[in-house]
Amino acid sequence: MKSGGSLLKLGVFAVVTIVLTAVLASTIGNFRFVPTRTYKAEFTDVTGLIPGNDVKIAGVEVGQVKSVKVSGKNALVTFSVDKEVTVRRSVQARIRYQNLVGQRYVSLSEAAGNAEILPAGATIPVSQTAPALDLTVLFDGFKPLFQGLTPKDVNQLSSEIIATLQGEGGSVDQLLVHTASITNTIADRDAVVGQLINNLDSVLATVDKRDNTLDQLIVQLQRFVSGLAADRQTIGDSLGNINDLATATASLLDQARPPLQPDIARLGSLAGQLNTDKGKLDAILQQLPHTLNDATRTASFGSWFNFYLCDLDGEILMPNGQQVKTAGLHNTNAACNGD
């Protein structure tokens, strides 16, 4: 008895689980288990429409899109409609946005004309179809308005614009009321906008005062660019020559670097010695002009100099490092005595 009761409970649980799973799968997969009829429709543009999208009449789902393929210059959409729904030859098929994510659906509506029932498998001509609204062109027109809105306002306004222009949702009056509210919000920032316009007016006024200079600048720039374009071959050749020169200079520096390094080191020693004897060097430089004047007067009598050796003394450095002084010599010539 206990085993039979357990099996019964397990069976009931399994049946309920299977039924709920089937319902969930049907909901997610959008499966339909009613008799349907298949129709076709030609569209000039079906961008974003994919198999599995809904087919609706007056907002009520009545079918699904089966396939989308190219037919000549147009697109051929095959879709199903519940068998209980009557489709007439005057039917109008339009592709509409279901949400801002970009999901589409096919909307069917009756129009004045032939009231005969459209047979299954028939094709709705392109003259009775319309593609989805081009949101890129639409939102480009509203771009200046969107720049002053928050993301929440943009989403709400966009949804109302799409719904209104597609003939769904709120009326045009409601759209205008919401747009007016947003416009009032933007108008609250008129002080900032006014200051921006004033600043822009000042900039334009300054540019207007210097229009001649600006015009000349543009003309000169045009001439400069034209000159560069005319001499592009020469400039290109010169760049090649500059590259060769840089290569040769690098090679020259590479060769001169080894002997140049000790010379620079010795130059440092020389600079240090000159700094040590700067007093003597300064005295020599001060006496040099007088010496040169005397030498100039002497050389003015010919292309030679006459020297008289008046005094001589010196020191001899011996190989052992000893310094030996020589005997001093004195010339008693009148030239040496100042006579």
C-alpha positions as CSV (number, residue, x, y, z in Angstrom):
1,M,0.0,0.0,0.0
2,K,2.8,2.4,0.9
3,S,4.7,1.5,-2.3
4,G,1.6,2.1,-4.4
5,G,1.0,5.5,-2.8
6,S,4.6,6.5,-3.4
7,L,4.4,5.5,-7.0
8,L,1.1,7.5,-7.4
9,K,2.7,10.6,-5.9
10,L,5.8,10.2,-8.1
11,G,3.6,9.8,-11.2
12,V,1.6,13.0,-10.4
13,F,4.9,14.9,-9.7
14,A,6.4,13.7,-13.0
15,V,3.2,14.7,-15.0
16,V,3.1,18.1,-13.4
17,T,6.8,18.7,-14.0
18,I,6.5,17.6,-17.7
19,V,3.5,19.9,-18.3
20,L,5.2,22.9,-16.6
21,T,8.4,22.2,-18.6
22,A,6.4,22.0,-21.8
23,V,4.6,25.3,-21.0
24,L,7.9,27.0,-20.2
25,A,9.5,25.8,-23.4
26,S,6.5,26.9,-25.4
27,T,6.6,30.3,-23.8
28,I,10.4,30.8,-24.3
29,G,10.4,29.3,-27.8
30,N,7.2,31.1,-28.8
31,F,5.7,27.8,-30.1
32,R,2.1,27.8,-31.4
33,F,0.0,24.7,-31.4
34,V,-3.0,26.0,-33.4
35,P,-3.7,25.4,-37.2
36,T,-2.2,28.1,-39.3
37,R,-2.0,29.3,-42.9
38,T,1.1,30.5,-44.6
39,Y,1.5,33.7,-46.6
40,K,4.3,35.7,-48.2
41,A,5.0,39.4,-48.5
42,E,7.5,41.5,-50.5
43,F,9.4,44.3,-48.7
44,T,11.9,46.8,-49.9
45,D,13.8,46.5,-46.6
46,V,13.6,44.0,-43.8
47,T,16.7,45.0,-41.8
48,G,16.5,43.4,-38.3
49,L,13.6,41.0,-39.1
50,I,14.5,37.4,-38.4
51,P,12.6,34.1,-38.3
52,G,10.6,33.7,-35.1
53,N,9.5,37.3,-34.9
54,D,5.8,37.9,-34.2
55,V,3.1,38.7,-36.6
56,K,0.4,40.9,-35.0
57,I,-3.0,42.3,-35.9
58,A,-4.0,45.3,-33.8
59,G,-1.3,44.5,-31.3
60,V,-2.5,40.9,-30.8
61,E,-0.1,38.1,-31.8
62,V,-1.6,35.9,-34.5
63,G,1.4,34.3,-36.1
64,Q,5.2,34.1,-36.7
65,V,7.8,34.9,-39.3
66,K,9.0,31.6,-40.9
67,S,11.8,32.8,-43.2
68,V,13.4,35.8,-44.8
69,K,15.2,35.7,-48.1
70,V,16.1,37.8,-51.2
71,S,13.7,37.9,-54.1
72,G,15.2,40.0,-56.9
73,K,15.7,43.6,-55.7
74,N,13.3,43.0,-52.7
75,A,13.1,40.7,-49.7
76,L,10.5,37.9,-49.5
77,V,9.1,37.2,-46.0
78,T,7.2,34.0,-45.4
79,F,5.0,34.0,-42.3
80,S,2.2,32.1,-40.7
81,V,-1.2,33.3,-39.4
82,D,-3.7,31.4,-37.2
83,K,-6.3,29.7,-39.3
84,E,-9.1,31.4,-37.5
85,V,-7.9,34.8,-38.5
86,T,-9.3,36.2,-41.8
87,V,-6.7,37.9,-44.1
88,R,-8.2,39.8,-47.1
89,R,-6.5,40.9,-50.3
90,S,-6.5,44.5,-49.2
91,V,-4.3,43.7,-46.2
92,Q,-1.4,46.0,-45.4
93,A,1.8,44.5,-44.0
94,R,4.3,46.8,-42.1
95,I,7.5,46.1,-40.2
96,R,7.6,47.8,-36.9
97,Y,9.8,48.2,-33.9
98,Q,8.7,46.1,-30.9
99,N,11.2,47.8,-28.5
100,L,14.3,50.0,-28.5
101,V,16.6,47.0,-28.5
102,G,15.7,46.7,-32.2
103,Q,13.4,43.7,-32.2
104,R,10.9,43.9,-35.1
105,Y,7.5,42.3,-35.8
106,V,5.1,42.3,-38.8
107,S,1.9,44.2,-38.4
108,L,-1.1,43.3,-40.5
109,S,-4.0,45.8,-41.0
110,E,-7.0,46.0,-43.2
111,A,-7.4,48.8,-45.7
112,A,-10.1,50.0,-48.1
113,G,-10.2,47.9,-51.2
114,N,-10.7,44.3,-52.3
115,A,-12.5,42.5,-49.4
116,E,-11.9,39.0,-50.9
117,I,-10.2,36.5,-48.6
118,L,-6.5,36.1,-49.4
119,P,-5.8,32.4,-50.2
120,A,-3.1,30.5,-48.3
121,G,0.3,30.7,-50.0
122,A,-0.5,34.1,-51.7
123,T,2.0,36.9,-51.8
124,I,1.3,40.4,-50.6
125,P,2.8,42.8,-53.2
126,V,5.4,45.4,-52.3
127,S,2.8,48.1,-53.0
128,Q,0.9,46.9,-49.8
129,T,4.0,46.7,-47.6
130,A,6.2,49.2,-45.7
131,P,9.6,48.7,-44.1
132,A,10.5,49.6,-40.6
133,L,11.0,53.3,-39.6
134,D,14.6,54.4,-40.1
135,L,15.6,55.2,-36.5
136,T,19.0,56.5,-37.6
137,V,17.5,59.4,-39.6
138,L,14.8,60.0,-37.0
139,F,17.2,60.2,-34.0
140,D,19.7,62.3,-36.0
141,G,16.9,64.9,-36.3
142,F,16.4,64.8,-32.5
143,K,20.1,64.8,-31.7
144,P,20.2,68.5,-30.5
145,L,17.3,67.8,-28.2
146,F,18.8,64.5,-26.8
147,Q,22.1,66.2,-25.9
148,G,20.3,68.1,-23.2
149,L,18.4,65.1,-21.7
150,T,19.2,62.4,-19.2
151,P,19.4,58.8,-20.4
152,K,16.0,58.1,-18.7
153,D,14.3,61.0,-20.6
154,V,15.9,59.9,-23.9
155,N,14.6,56.4,-23.5
156,Q,11.1,57.6,-22.6
157,L,10.9,60.2,-25.4
158,S,12.3,57.7,-28.0
159,S,9.7,55.1,-27.0
160,E,6.9,57.6,-27.4
161,I,8.3,58.9,-30.7
162,I,8.4,55.4,-32.2
163,A,5.0,54.4,-30.9
164,T,3.4,57.6,-32.1
165,L,5.0,57.6,-35.6
166,Q,4.1,53.9,-36.0
167,G,0.4,54.6,-35.1
168,E,0.6,52.9,-31.7
169,G,0.6,53.9,-28.1
170,G,-0.1,57.5,-27.1
171,S,-1.4,60.2,-29.3
172,V,0.6,63.0,-30.9
173,D,-0.8,65.3,-28.2
174,Q,0.8,63.2,-25.5
175,L,4.1,63.3,-27.4
176,L,3.9,67.1,-27.7
177,V,3.1,67.4,-24.0
178,H,6.2,65.4,-23.0
179,T,8.4,67.2,-25.5
180,A,7.1,70.5,-24.1
181,S,8.1,69.4,-20.6
182,I,11.5,68.5,-21.8
183,T,11.8,71.8,-23.7
184,N,11.0,73.7,-20.5
185,T,13.8,71.8,-18.7
186,I,16.2,72.9,-21.4
187,A,14.8,76.4,-21.2
188,D,15.9,76.6,-17.5
189,R,19.4,76.6,-18.8
190,D,18.9,79.6,-20.9
191,A,21.5,81.6,-18.9
192,V,24.2,79.2,-19.9
193,V,23.1,79.1,-23.5
194,G,22.9,82.9,-23.6
195,Q,26.4,83.2,-22.2
196,L,27.6,80.7,-24.8
197,I,26.0,82.7,-27.6
198,N,27.5,86.0,-26.3
199,N,30.9,84.4,-26.2
200,L,30.5,83.1,-29.6
201,D,29.4,86.5,-30.8
202,S,32.6,88.1,-29.4
203,V,34.7,85.5,-31.1
204,L,33.0,86.1,-34.4
205,A,33.3,89.8,-34.0
206,T,37.0,89.5,-33.5
207,V,37.4,87.3,-36.5
208,D,35.3,89.8,-38.5
209,K,37.6,92.7,-37.6
210,R,40.6,90.7,-38.8
211,D,39.0,89.2,-41.9
212,N,41.6,90.7,-44.2
213,T,44.4,89.2,-42.2
214,L,42.7,85.9,-42.0
215,D,42.1,85.9,-45.7
216,Q,45.7,86.7,-46.4
217,L,46.8,83.9,-44.0
218,I,44.6,81.4,-45.8
219,V,46.0,82.6,-49.2
220,Q,49.6,82.4,-48.0
221,L,48.9,79.0,-46.5
222,Q,47.4,77.8,-49.8
223,R,50.5,79.1,-51.7
224,F,52.8,77.4,-49.2
225,V,51.0,74.1,-49.5
226,S,51.0,74.4,-53.3
227,G,54.7,75.2,-53.2
228,L,55.4,72.1,-51.1
229,A,53.3,70.0,-53.5
230,A,55.2,71.3,-56.5
231,D,58.6,70.7,-54.8
232,R,57.7,67.3,-53.4
233,Q,60.2,65.5,-55.6
234,T,63.0,67.8,-54.6
235,I,62.0,67.5,-50.9
236,G,62.0,63.8,-51.2
237,D,65.4,63.7,-52.8
238,S,66.8,66.1,-50.1
239,L,65.5,63.8,-47.4
240,G,67.5,61.0,-48.9
241,N,70.6,63.2,-49.0
242,I,70.0,64.3,-45.4
243,N,69.9,60.6,-44.5
244,D,73.2,60.0,-46.3
245,L,74.8,63.0,-44.5
246,A,73.6,61.8,-41.2
247,T,75.1,58.4,-41.9
248,A,78.4,59.9,-43.0
249,T,78.5,62.2,-39.9
250,A,77.8,59.3,-37.6
251,S,80.7,57.4,-39.2
252,L,83.0,60.4,-38.9
253,L,82.2,60.8,-35.2
254,D,82.7,57.1,-34.7
255,Q,86.2,57.4,-36.1
256,A,87.1,60.6,-34.3
257,R,85.8,59.5,-30.9
258,P,88.8,57.4,-29.7
259,P,91.5,60.2,-30.2
260,L,89.0,62.9,-29.2
261,Q,88.5,61.5,-25.7
262,P,92.1,61.9,-24.4
263,D,92.3,65.4,-26.1
264,I,89.2,66.4,-24.1
265,A,90.8,65.0,-20.9
266,R,94.0,67.0,-21.5
267,L,92.0,70.1,-22.3
268,G,90.5,69.8,-18.9
269,S,94.0,69.8,-17.4
270,L,95.0,72.8,-19.5
271,A,92.0,74.7,-18.3
272,G,92.9,73.9,-14.7
273,Q,96.4,75.1,-15.2
274,L,95.3,78.3,-16.9
275,N,92.9,78.9,-14.0
276,T,95.8,78.4,-11.5
277,D,98.0,80.9,-13.4
278,K,95.3,83.3,-14.3
279,G,97.1,86.2,-12.5
280,K,100.2,85.8,-14.7
281,L,98.0,85.3,-17.8
282,D,96.1,88.5,-17.0
283,A,99.3,90.4,-16.6
284,I,100.7,89.1,-20.0
285,L,97.4,90.0,-21.7
286,Q,97.5,93.5,-20.3
287,Q,101.2,94.0,-21.4
288,L,100.6,92.4,-24.8
289,P,99.1,95.5,-26.5
290,H,102.2,97.6,-25.6
291,T,104.5,94.8,-26.8
292,L,102.7,94.6,-30.1
293,N,102.9,98.4,-30.6
294,D,106.7,98.3,-30.0
295,A,107.0,95.3,-32.4
296,T,104.9,97.1,-35.0
297,R,107.2,100.2,-34.9
298,T,110.2,98.0,-35.2
299,A,108.9,96.0,-38.1
300,S,107.8,99.2,-39.9
301,F,111.4,99.7,-41.2
302,G,111.5,96.4,-43.1
303,S,110.3,92.8,-43.2
304,W,112.8,91.9,-40.4
305,F,113.5,92.4,-36.7
306,N,116.8,93.3,-35.1
307,F,117.4,91.7,-31.8
308,Y,120.3,92.3,-29.4
309,L,121.2,89.7,-26.8
310,C,121.8,91.7,-23.7
311,D,121.5,89.1,-20.9
312,L,121.5,85.3,-20.8
313,D,121.2,82.9,-18.0
314,G,119.6,79.5,-17.6
315,E,119.5,76.1,-16.1
316,I,120.4,72.7,-17.5
317,L,118.5,69.6,-16.4
318,M,120.9,66.7,-16.1
319,P,119.9,63.1,-16.8
320,N,120.0,62.3,-13.1
321,G,117.5,65.1,-12.5
322,Q,120.0,67.6,-11.1
323,Q,119.6,71.2,-12.2
324,V,122.8,73.1,-13.1
325,K,122.8,76.9,-13.5
326,T,124.8,78.5,-16.3
327,A,127.0,81.5,-15.8
328,G,125.1,84.7,-16.6
329,L,126.2,86.8,-19.6
330,H,125.8,90.5,-19.9
331,N,126.3,92.5,-23.2
332,T,127.6,96.0,-22.7
333,N,126.5,97.2,-26.1
334,A,125.0,100.7,-26.2
335,A,121.7,99.2,-27.3
336,C,121.6,97.2,-24.2
337,N,122.4,100.2,-22.0
338,G,119.6,102.2,-23.4
339,D,121.8,104.6,-25.3
